[in-house]
Amino acid sequence: MATTETRQGSAALQGELWGARARDYADLQEPQGRPLFAKGIRLADIHSGTAVLDVGCGAGGFCRLAAEVGATVAGIDAAAPLIE
């Protein structure tokens, strides 16, 4: 049996939860993941000409780093405030 969240998508519940303090998350929490994002980019050999889709991208820290090495990036997230 599907839950209400499954039928309606995660944006209604997760978007509100993660979007509530989006600026704080983007400024304080997400930068802590930068070393792991950079390591993932190296290990996955992401470079110029690579296409990257980040599902659940948050404020876009991984996307930003991938773009810096020349990848074409797209990110989606349930929390519109994080995308903004």
Secondary structure by P-SEA (a helix, b strand, c coil): cccccccccccaaaaaaaacaaaaaaccccccaaaaaaaaaaaacccccbbbbbccccccaaaaaaaaacccbbbbbccccccc
